[in-house]
Amino acid sequence: MDEVLTIGEVAARSGVATSALRFYEEQGLIQSARTDAGHRRYPRAVIRRVAFVVFAQKIGLSLEKIRAELARLPYNRVPDRADWMKLSASWTKRIRERIAELERMEEGLTECIGCGCLSLDRCQFANPGDRAARQGPGPRAWVSPSTWSGDRDAPRRKPQR
C-alpha cells in the first residue's frame, strides 16, 4: 500500500493550512480516505495536486477551472512531467494576460488615485466636477471601464444602488 499522510503532514509539506486542505477536499480538488476513527489520510501524491491548486490560483484560475484541469489527471498513478505539461501548455496565454494586466495597474498606480477613477475631484482634466462619482462608488475606470469615460459628452449611466 502506498504511504499515506495525515492532514497535518500534508499541510506541513505543502505549506497550505489544514483548513484550506479541508476546503479543497470539499470542492473535490483532492481526496482522502478515512480511518476507522474518521481521520483523514492522504496519498503522498496529493502534495503535487495541492501545489498545482496553489499555482493555478496564483495565475488566476477559478476553482471550477482548476477542478476541470485536475479531472484530466490520472488518479491511479502519480502525475508525471508529461501530465503537467499537458495541463500547463494553455496557461502561457493566461499568464501573459495577467502580466499585462499587472503592468497596466503598475503604470496607473500613481495616476489612478488622482485621475478620478476613485471618484476623487482632484483631477480637473479627466474628472472635472467629480463626474466619476455619478457612476457609482469605487474605482470606476478599473471596475467597469466600459461605463466610465472622461469625455464630458459621453452618455452617463445612472449609479446602481
Backbone as JSON Lines, residues from 0, in Angstrom:
{"i":0,"aa":"M","n":[0.84,-1.19,0.0],"ca":[0.0,0.0,0.0],"c":[0.88,1.23,0.0]}
{"i":1,"aa":"D","n":[0.49,2.26,-0.79],"ca":[1.25,3.5,-0.83],"c":[1.24,4.16,0.54]}
{"i":2,"aa":"E","n":[2.31,4.9,0.81],"ca":[2.4,5.62,2.08],"c":[1.31,6.69,2.12]}
{"i":3,"aa":"V","n":[0.67,6.82,3.26],"ca":[-0.36,7.84,3.44],"c":[0.11,8.87,4.45]}
{"i":4,"aa":"L","n":[-0.45,10.05,4.35],"ca":[-0.08,11.16,5.21],"c":[-1.3,11.69,5.95]}
{"i":5,"aa":"T","n":[-1.08,12.2,7.14],"ca":[-2.17,12.85,7.88],"c":[-2.38,14.24,7.29]}
{"i":6,"aa":"I","n":[-3.46,14.87,7.65],"ca":[-3.73,16.22,7.15],"c":[-2.65,17.2,7.63]}
{"i":7,"aa":"G","n":[-2.16,16.99,8.85],"ca":[-1.09,17.83,9.37],"c":[0.2,17.67,8.6]}
{"i":8,"aa":"E","n":[0.5,16.44,8.2],"ca":[1.71,16.19,7.41],"c":[1.6,16.81,6.02]}
{"i":9,"aa":"V","n":[0.43,16.71,5.42],"ca":[0.23,17.33,4.1],"c":[0.35,18.84,4.22]}
{"i":10,"aa":"A","n":[-0.22,19.4,5.28],"ca":[-0.14,20.85,5.49],"c":[1.31,21.29,5.65]}
{"i":11,"aa":"A","n":[2.07,20.54,6.45],"ca":[3.47,20.89,6.67],"c":[4.29,20.78,5.39]}
{"i":12,"aa":"R","n":[4.06,19.73,4.62],"ca":[4.81,19.52,3.38],"c":[4.42,20.5,2.27]}
{"i":13,"aa":"S","n":[3.16,20.88,2.22],"ca":[2.68,21.74,1.13],"c":[2.69,23.22,1.46]}
{"i":14,"aa":"G","n":[2.74,23.54,2.76],"ca":[2.68,24.94,3.17],"c":[1.27,25.51,3.12]}
{"i":15,"aa":"V","n":[0.28,24.64,3.06],"ca":[-1.12,25.04,2.98],"c":[-1.8,24.68,4.3]}
{"i":16,"aa":"A","n":[-2.6,25.58,4.81],"ca":[-3.29,25.36,6.09],"c":[-4.23,24.15,6.01]}
{"i":17,"aa":"T","n":[-4.41,23.49,7.14],"ca":[-5.31,22.34,7.19],"c":[-6.74,22.75,6.78]}
{"i":18,"aa":"S","n":[-7.14,23.96,7.15],"ca":[-8.49,24.42,6.77],"c":[-8.61,24.52,5.25]}
{"i":19,"aa":"A","n":[-7.54,24.96,4.57],"ca":[-7.55,25.02,3.1],"c":[-7.62,23.61,2.52]}
{"i":20,"aa":"L","n":[-6.91,22.66,3.12],"ca":[-6.95,21.28,2.63],"c":[-8.36,20.72,2.76]}
{"i":21,"aa":"R","n":[-9.02,21.0,3.87],"ca":[-10.4,20.54,4.03],"c":[-11.3,21.17,2.97]}
{"i":22,"aa":"F","n":[-11.09,22.47,2.72],"ca":[-11.86,23.17,1.71],"c":[-11.61,22.57,0.33]}
{"i":23,"aa":"Y","n":[-10.35,22.33,-0.02],"ca":[-10.03,21.71,-1.31],"c":[-10.73,20.36,-1.45]}
{"i":24,"aa":"E","n":[-10.77,19.63,-0.35],"ca":[-11.43,18.32,-0.39],"c":[-12.94,18.49,-0.59]}
{"i":25,"aa":"E","n":[-13.53,19.45,0.12],"ca":[-14.97,19.72,-0.05],"c":[-15.28,20.1,-1.49]}
{"i":26,"aa":"Q","n":[-14.35,20.79,-2.14],"ca":[-14.53,21.25,-3.51],"c":[-14.2,20.18,-4.54]}
{"i":27,"aa":"G","n":[-13.75,19.01,-4.08],"ca":[-13.43,17.92,-4.99],"c":[-12.09,18.06,-5.68]}
{"i":28,"aa":"L","n":[-11.2,18.91,-5.15],"ca":[-9.89,19.11,-5.77],"c":[-8.89,18.05,-5.32]}
{"i":29,"aa":"I","n":[-9.07,17.55,-4.1],"ca":[-8.23,16.47,-3.58],"c":[-9.14,15.47,-2.89]}
{"i":30,"aa":"Q","n":[-8.6,14.28,-2.63],"ca":[-9.39,13.24,-1.97],"c":[-8.58,12.63,-0.84]}
{"i":31,"aa":"S","n":[-9.3,12.17,0.18],"ca":[-8.65,11.45,1.26],"c":[-9.45,10.2,1.56]}
{"i":32,"aa":"A","n":[-8.81,9.3,2.27],"ca":[-9.51,8.13,2.81],"c":[-9.69,8.41,4.3]}
{"i":33,"aa":"R","n":[-10.6,7.72,4.93],"ca":[-10.84,7.91,6.35],"c":[-10.45,6.65,7.12]}
{"i":34,"aa":"T","n":[-9.84,6.87,8.28],"ca":[-9.54,5.75,9.16],"c":[-10.82,5.35,9.88]}
{"i":35,"aa":"D","n":[-10.76,4.27,10.65],"ca":[-11.93,3.86,11.43],"c":[-12.36,4.94,12.41]}
{"i":36,"aa":"A","n":[-11.38,5.74,12.85],"ca":[-11.68,6.83,13.78],"c":[-12.14,8.09,13.05]}
{"i":37,"aa":"G","n":[-12.18,8.06,11.72],"ca":[-12.66,9.2,10.94],"c":[-11.58,10.21,10.57]}
{"i":38,"aa":"H","n":[-10.33,9.88,10.83],"ca":[-9.23,10.79,10.49],"c":[-8.9,10.68,9.0]}
{"i":39,"aa":"R","n":[-8.57,11.82,8.42],"ca":[-8.21,11.86,7.0],"c":[-6.82,11.29,6.79]}
{"i":40,"aa":"R","n":[-6.67,10.54,5.7],"ca":[-5.36,10.05,5.27],"c":[-5.26,10.3,3.78]}
{"i":41,"aa":"Y","n":[-4.17,10.94,3.4],"ca":[-3.97,11.33,2.01],"c":[-2.83,10.53,1.4]}
{"i":42,"aa":"P","n":[-2.95,10.17,0.13],"ca":[-1.8,9.55,-0.56],"c":[-0.73,10.62,-0.75]}
{"i":43,"aa":"R","n":[0.51,10.22,-0.78],"ca":[1.62,11.17,-0.92],"c":[1.47,12.04,-2.17]}
{"i":44,"aa":"A","n":[0.89,11.5,-3.23],"ca":[0.72,12.25,-4.49],"c":[-0.15,13.49,-4.32]}
{"i":45,"aa":"V","n":[-0.91,13.57,-3.24],"ca":[-1.78,14.73,-3.05],"c":[-0.96,16.01,-2.9]}
{"i":46,"aa":"I","n":[0.29,15.88,-2.47],"ca":[1.14,17.06,-2.31],"c":[1.32,17.77,-3.65]}
{"i":47,"aa":"R","n":[1.49,17.0,-4.72],"ca":[1.62,17.6,-6.05],"c":[0.31,18.25,-6.49]}
{"i":48,"aa":"R","n":[-0.79,17.61,-6.18],"ca":[-2.08,18.18,-6.54],"c":[-2.31,19.49,-5.81]}
{"i":49,"aa":"V","n":[-1.94,19.54,-4.55],"ca":[-2.1,20.77,-3.77],"c":[-1.21,21.87,-4.36]}
{"i":50,"aa":"A","n":[0.02,21.53,-4.72],"ca":[0.92,22.5,-5.35],"c":[0.3,23.03,-6.64]}
{"i":51,"aa":"F","n":[-0.31,22.14,-7.4],"ca":[-0.98,22.53,-8.64],"c":[-2.11,23.52,-8.34]}
{"i":52,"aa":"V","n":[-2.92,23.23,-7.34],"ca":[-4.04,24.11,-6.98],"c":[-3.52,25.49,-6.58]}
{"i":53,"aa":"V","n":[-2.49,25.52,-5.74],"ca":[-1.94,26.8,-5.29],"c":[-1.42,27.6,-6.48]}
{"i":54,"aa":"F","n":[-0.66,26.96,-7.36],"ca":[-0.11,27.65,-8.52],"c":[-1.23,28.14,-9.44]}
{"i":55,"aa":"A","n":[-2.21,27.29,-9.68],"ca":[-3.32,27.66,-10.56],"c":[-4.09,28.85,-10.0]}
{"i":56,"aa":"Q","n":[-4.26,28.91,-8.7],"ca":[-4.93,30.05,-8.09],"c":[-4.1,31.32,-8.27]}
{"i":57,"aa":"K","n":[-2.78,31.19,-8.15],"ca":[-1.91,32.36,-8.3],"c":[-1.95,32.94,-9.7]}
{"i":58,"aa":"I","n":[-2.2,32.13,-10.7],"ca":[-2.3,32.69,-12.05],"c":[-3.73,33.09,-12.38]}
{"i":59,"aa":"G","n":[-4.63,32.93,-11.43],"ca":[-5.98,33.45,-11.6],"c":[-7.03,32.48,-12.07]}
{"i":60,"aa":"L","n":[-6.75,31.18,-12.04],"ca":[-7.78,30.22,-12.45],"c":[-8.82,30.08,-11.34]}
{"i":61,"aa":"S","n":[-10.06,29.97,-11.73],"ca":[-11.14,29.76,-10.77],"c":[-11.08,28.32,-10.25]}
{"i":62,"aa":"L","n":[-11.72,28.08,-9.12],"ca":[-11.76,26.71,-8.58],"c":[-12.46,25.78,-9.56]}
{"i":63,"aa":"E","n":[-13.44,26.29,-10.27],"ca":[-14.15,25.47,-11.26],"c":[-13.19,25.01,-12.36]}
{"i":64,"aa":"K","n":[-12.37,25.94,-12.86],"ca":[-11.4,25.61,-13.9],"c":[-10.33,24.67,-13.35]}
{"i":65,"aa":"I","n":[-9.89,24.91,-12.12],"ca":[-8.88,24.05,-11.5],"c":[-9.43,22.63,-11.37]}
{"i":66,"aa":"R","n":[-10.67,22.51,-10.95],"ca":[-11.31,21.19,-10.81],"c":[-11.35,20.48,-12.16]}
{"i":67,"aa":"A","n":[-11.7,21.21,-13.2],"ca":[-11.76,20.61,-14.55],"c":[-10.37,20.17,-15.0]}
{"i":68,"aa":"E","n":[-9.36,20.97,-14.71],"ca":[-7.99,20.62,-15.09],"c":[-7.53,19.37,-14.33]}
{"i":69,"aa":"L","n":[-7.8,19.34,-13.03],"ca":[-7.39,18.19,-12.22],"c":[-8.09,16.91,-12.64]}
{"i":70,"aa":"A","n":[-9.31,17.04,-13.15],"ca":[-10.05,15.86,-13.6],"c":[-9.35,15.19,-14.78]}
{"i":71,"aa":"R","n":[-8.49,15.92,-15.45],"ca":[-7.75,15.37,-16.59],"c":[-6.52,14.57,-16.15]}
{"i":72,"aa":"L","n":[-6.17,14.65,-14.87],"ca":[-5.0,13.92,-14.36],"c":[-5.4,12.52,-13.93]}
{"i":73,"aa":"P","n":[-4.48,11.59,-14.01],"ca":[-4.78,10.21,-13.58],"c":[-4.86,10.11,-12.06]}
{"i":74,"aa":"Y","n":[-5.8,9.3,-11.57],"ca":[-5.87,9.06,-10.13],"c":[-5.18,7.75,-9.76]}
{"i":75,"aa":"N","n":[-4.95,6.92,-10.75],"ca":[-4.38,5.61,-10.47],"c":[-2.85,5.62,-10.38]}
{"i":76,"aa":"R","n":[-2.25,6.77,-10.65],"ca":[-0.8,6.89,-10.54],"c":[-0.42,8.34,-10.28]}
{"i":77,"aa":"V","n":[0.82,8.55,-9.88],"ca":[1.31,9.9,-9.64],"c":[1.46,10.59,-11.0]}
{"i":78,"aa":"P","n":[0.89,11.8,-11.15],"ca":[1.06,12.5,-12.42],"c":[2.54,12.75,-12.7]}
{"i":79,"aa":"D","n":[2.93,12.58,-13.97],"ca":[4.33,12.8,-14.32],"c":[4.48,14.12,-15.07]}
{"i":80,"aa":"R","n":[5.7,14.4,-15.48],"ca":[6.01,15.66,-16.16],"c":[5.12,15.86,-17.39]}
{"i":81,"aa":"A","n":[4.91,14.81,-18.15],"ca":[4.08,14.93,-19.36],"c":[2.64,15.32,-19.01]}
{"i":82,"aa":"D","n":[2.11,14.76,-17.92],"ca":[0.76,15.13,-17.49],"c":[0.68,16.61,-17.15]}
{"i":83,"aa":"W","n":[1.67,17.09,-16.41],"ca":[1.68,18.5,-16.01],"c":[1.86,19.41,-17.21]}
{"i":84,"aa":"M","n":[2.69,18.98,-18.16],"ca":[2.92,19.79,-19.36],"c":[1.65,19.95,-20.17]}
{"i":85,"aa":"K","n":[0.85,18.89,-20.25],"ca":[-0.42,18.97,-20.99],"c":[-1.33,20.02,-20.36]}
{"i":86,"aa":"L","n":[-1.39,20.03,-19.04],"ca":[-2.26,20.97,-18.36],"c":[-1.76,22.41,-18.47]}
{"i":87,"aa":"S","n":[-0.46,22.58,-18.29],"ca":[0.08,23.94,-18.23],"c":[0.3,24.58,-19.59]}
{"i":88,"aa":"A","n":[0.23,23.81,-20.66],"ca":[0.5,24.35,-22.0],"c":[-0.42,25.52,-22.34]}
{"i":89,"aa":"S","n":[-1.65,25.45,-21.94],"ca":[-2.61,26.51,-22.27],"c":[-2.5,27.7,-21.32]}
{"i":90,"aa":"W","n":[-1.67,27.6,-20.32],"ca":[-1.58,28.66,-19.33],"c":[-0.7,29.82,-19.76]}
{"i":91,"aa":"T","n":[0.15,29.62,-20.74],"ca":[1.06,30.68,-21.15],"c":[0.29,31.95,-21.51]}
{"i":92,"aa":"K","n":[-0.78,31.79,-22.28],"ca":[-1.59,32.96,-22.67],"c":[-2.19,33.61,-21.43]}
{"i":93,"aa":"R","n":[-2.7,32.83,-20.52],"ca":[-3.31,33.36,-19.3],"c":[-2.28,34.13,-18.47]}
{"i":94,"aa":"I","n":[-1.08,33.59,-18.35],"ca":[-0.03,34.25,-17.58],"c":[0.37,35.56,-18.24]}
{"i":95,"aa":"R","n":[0.5,35.55,-19.56],"ca":[0.85,36.79,-20.27],"c":[-0.23,37.85,-20.12]}
{"i":96,"aa":"E","n":[-1.49,37.44,-20.16],"ca":[-2.59,38.38,-19.95],"c":[-2.54,38.97,-18.54]}
{"i":97,"aa":"R","n":[-2.26,38.11,-17.58],"ca":[-2.17,38.57,-16.18],"c":[-0.99,39.53,-16.0]}
{"i":98,"aa":"I","n":[0.14,39.24,-16.64],"ca":[1.3,40.14,-16.56],"c":[0.94,41.5,-17.16]}
{"i":99,"aa":"A","n":[0.28,41.5,-18.31],"ca":[-0.12,42.75,-18.95],"c":[-1.08,43.54,-18.05]}
{"i":100,"aa":"E","n":[-2.0,42.84,-17.41],"ca":[-2.94,43.49,-16.5],"c":[-2.21,44.12,-15.33]}
{"i":101,"aa":"L","n":[-1.27,43.39,-14.76],"ca":[-0.5,43.92,-13.63],"c":[0.37,45.11,-14.06]}
{"i":102,"aa":"E","n":[0.93,45.04,-15.27],"ca":[1.73,46.17,-15.76],"c":[0.87,47.41,-15.95]}
{"i":103,"aa":"R","n":[-0.35,47.24,-16.46],"ca":[-1.27,48.38,-16.59],"c":[-1.59,48.97,-15.22]}
{"i":104,"aa":"M","n":[-1.8,48.09,-14.25],"ca":[-2.09,48.57,-12.9],"c":[-0.88,49.32,-12.34]}
{"i":105,"aa":"E","n":[0.31,48.79,-12.57],"ca":[1.53,49.44,-12.08],"c":[1.7,50.81,-12.71]}
{"i":106,"aa":"E","n":[1.51,50.9,-14.02],"ca":[1.65,52.18,-14.71],"c":[0.65,53.21,-14.21]}
{"i":107,"aa":"G","n":[-0.55,52.76,-13.9],"ca":[-1.59,53.68,-13.47],"c":[-1.66,53.89,-11.98]}
{"i":108,"aa":"L","n":[-0.78,53.25,-11.23],"ca":[-0.89,53.29,-9.78],"c":[-0.88,54.71,-9.23]}
{"i":109,"aa":"T","n":[0.1,55.51,-9.6],"ca":[0.16,56.86,-9.06],"c":[-0.84,57.77,-9.74]}
{"i":110,"aa":"E","n":[-1.08,57.56,-11.03],"ca":[-2.03,58.39,-11.75],"c":[-3.47,58.07,-11.38]}
{"i":111,"aa":"C","n":[-3.74,56.8,-11.15],"ca":[-5.11,56.34,-10.91],"c":[-5.74,57.02,-9.71]}
{"i":112,"aa":"I","n":[-4.98,57.16,-8.65],"ca":[-5.54,57.72,-7.43],"c":[-6.02,59.14,-7.65]}
{"i":113,"aa":"G","n":[-5.32,59.9,-8.49],"ca":[-5.68,61.29,-8.68],"c":[-6.48,61.59,-9.93]}
{"i":114,"aa":"C","n":[-6.71,60.6,-10.78],"ca":[-7.33,60.92,-12.07],"c":[-8.85,60.9,-12.03]}
{"i":115,"aa":"G","n":[-9.44,60.46,-10.96],"ca":[-10.89,60.45,-10.91],"c":[-11.49,59.07,-10.9]}
{"i":116,"aa":"C","n":[-10.7,58.05,-11.18],"ca":[-11.3,56.72,-11.22],"c":[-11.72,56.26,-9.83]}
{"i":117,"aa":"L","n":[-11.24,56.94,-8.81],"ca":[-11.7,56.63,-7.46],"c":[-12.73,57.66,-6.99]}
{"i":118,"aa":"S","n":[-13.32,58.36,-7.95],"ca":[-14.33,59.37,-7.68],"c":[-13.78,60.52,-6.85]}
{"i":119,"aa":"L","n":[-12.5,60.83,-7.03],"ca":[-11.91,61.99,-6.38],"c":[-12.08,63.2,-7.28]}
{"i":120,"aa":"D","n":[-12.13,64.38,-6.7],"ca":[-12.33,65.57,-7.51],"c":[-11.03,66.32,-7.81]}
{"i":121,"aa":"R","n":[-9.91,65.74,-7.5],"ca":[-8.61,66.4,-7.66],"c":[-8.26,66.67,-9.11]}
{"i":122,"aa":"C","n":[-8.47,65.75,-10.0],"ca":[-8.03,65.87,-11.38],"c":[-9.1,66.55,-12.22]}
{"i":123,"aa":"Q","n":[-8.84,67.8,-12.6],"ca":[-9.81,68.53,-13.42],"c":[-9.72,68.18,-14.89]}
{"i":124,"aa":"F","n":[-8.69,67.4,-15.27],"ca":[-8.54,67.0,-16.67],"c":[-9.44,65.81,-16.99]}
{"i":125,"aa":"A","n":[-9.32,64.75,-16.22],"ca":[-10.05,63.52,-16.53],"c":[-11.38,63.41,-15.81]}
{"i":126,"aa":"N","n":[-11.54,64.17,-14.74],"ca":[-12.75,64.0,-13.94],"c":[-13.23,65.33,-13.36]}
{"i":127,"aa":"P","n":[-13.44,66.33,-14.19],"ca":[-13.88,67.62,-13.64],"c":[-15.24,67.48,-12.95]}
{"i":128,"aa":"G","n":[-15.35,68.13,-11.82],"ca":[-16.61,68.08,-11.08],"c":[-16.91,66.71,-10.48]}
{"i":129,"aa":"D","n":[-15.92,65.86,-10.41],"ca":[-16.07,64.51,-9.86],"c":[-17.2,63.74,-10.54]}
{"i":130,"aa":"R","n":[-17.2,63.77,-11.89],"ca":[-18.23,63.05,-12.65],"c":[-18.22,61.55,-12.36]}
{"i":131,"aa":"A","n":[-17.06,61.03,-12.0],"ca":[-16.98,59.58,-11.73],"c":[-17.89,59.18,-10.59]}
{"i":132,"aa":"A","n":[-18.13,60.08,-9.66],"ca":[-18.99,59.76,-8.52],"c":[-20.4,59.4,-8.98]}
{"i":133,"aa":"R","n":[-20.84,60.0,-10.09],"ca":[-22.18,59.69,-10.61],"c":[-22.28,58.27,-11.16]}
{"i":134,"aa":"Q","n":[-21.12,57.67,-11.46],"ca":[-21.08,56.31,-11.98],"c":[-21.2,55.27,-10.87]}
{"i":135,"aa":"G","n":[-21.02,55.69,-9.63],"ca":[-21.09,54.75,-8.51],"c":[-19.81,54.78,-7.71]}
{"i":136,"aa":"P","n":[-19.77,54.04,-6.62],"ca":[-18.59,54.05,-5.74],"c":[-17.44,53.23,-6.3]}
{"i":137,"aa":"G","n":[-16.27,53.5,-5.78],"ca":[-15.1,52.69,-6.11],"c":[-14.37,53.16,-7.34]}
{"i":138,"aa":"P","n":[-13.38,52.4,-7.75],"ca":[-12.54,52.77,-8.89],"c":[-13.26,52.49,-10.21]}
{"i":139,"aa":"R","n":[-14.06,53.42,-10.66],"ca":[-14.92,53.21,-11.83],"c":[-14.15,52.82,-13.09]}
{"i":140,"aa":"A","n":[-13.0,53.45,-13.32],"ca":[-12.25,53.14,-14.54],"c":[-11.71,51.72,-14.53]}
{"i":141,"aa":"W","n":[-11.51,51.16,-13.35],"ca":[-11.0,49.78,-13.25],"c":[-12.14,48.78,-13.13]}
{"i":142,"aa":"V","n":[-13.17,49.13,-12.39],"ca":[-14.27,48.2,-12.14],"c":[-15.09,47.97,-13.39]}
{"i":143,"aa":"S","n":[-15.44,49.06,-14.07],"ca":[-16.24,48.91,-15.29],"c":[-15.8,49.97,-16.3]}
{"i":144,"aa":"P","n":[-14.66,49.73,-16.93],"ca":[-14.12,50.73,-17.86],"c":[-15.06,51.04,-19.02]}
{"i":145,"aa":"S","n":[-15.93,50.11,-19.37],"ca":[-16.83,50.37,-20.49],"c":[-17.9,51.4,-20.14]}
{"i":146,"aa":"T","n":[-18.13,51.66,-18.85],"ca":[-19.15,52.63,-18.46],"c":[-18.55,53.95,-18.05]}
{"i":147,"aa":"W","n":[-17.24,54.02,-17.88],"ca":[-16.61,55.26,-17.45],"c":[-15.91,55.9,-18.63]}
{"i":148,"aa":"S","n":[-16.11,57.18,-18.78],"ca":[-15.41,57.92,-19.81],"c":[-15.1,59.29,-19.27]}
{"i":149,"aa":"G","n":[-13.92,59.77,-19.54],"ca":[-13.56,61.12,-19.14],"c":[-14.19,62.16,-20.05]}
{"i":150,"aa":"D","n":[-14.83,61.72,-21.13],"ca":[-15.44,62.62,-22.09],"c":[-16.71,63.22,-21.51]}
{"i":151,"aa":"R","n":[-16.77,64.55,-21.49],"ca":[-17.95,65.23,-20.91],"c":[-19.24,64.89,-21.65]}
{"i":152,"aa":"D","n":[-19.14,64.65,-22.93],"ca":[-20.34,64.41,-23.71],"c":[-20.73,62.94,-23.79]}
{"i":153,"aa":"A","n":[-19.97,62.09,-23.13],"ca":[-20.28,60.66,-23.16],"c":[-21.57,60.4,-22.4]}
{"i":154,"aa":"P","n":[-22.37,59.44,-22.86],"ca":[-23.61,59.11,-22.14],"c":[-23.29,58.63,-20.73]}
{"i":155,"aa":"R","n":[-24.14,58.97,-19.81],"ca":[-23.93,58.6,-18.42],"c":[-24.87,57.47,-18.03]}
{"i":156,"aa":"R","n":[-24.36,56.57,-17.21],"ca":[-25.19,55.52,-16.63],"c":[-25.61,55.95,-15.26]}
{"i":157,"aa":"K","n":[-26.83,55.68,-14.91],"ca":[-27.3,56.0,-13.57],"c":[-26.61,55.07,-12.58]}
{"i":158,"aa":"P","n":[-26.06,55.61,-11.47],"ca":[-25.41,54.73,-10.47],"c":[-26.38,53.7,-9.92]}
{"i":159,"aa":"Q","n":[-25.91,52.48,-9.78],"ca":[-26.74,51.43,-9.19],"c":[-26.61,51.46,-7.69]}
{"i":160,"aa":"R","n":[-27.71,51.35,-7.02],"ca":[-27.7,51.37,-5.55],"c":[-28.34,50.15,-5.01]}
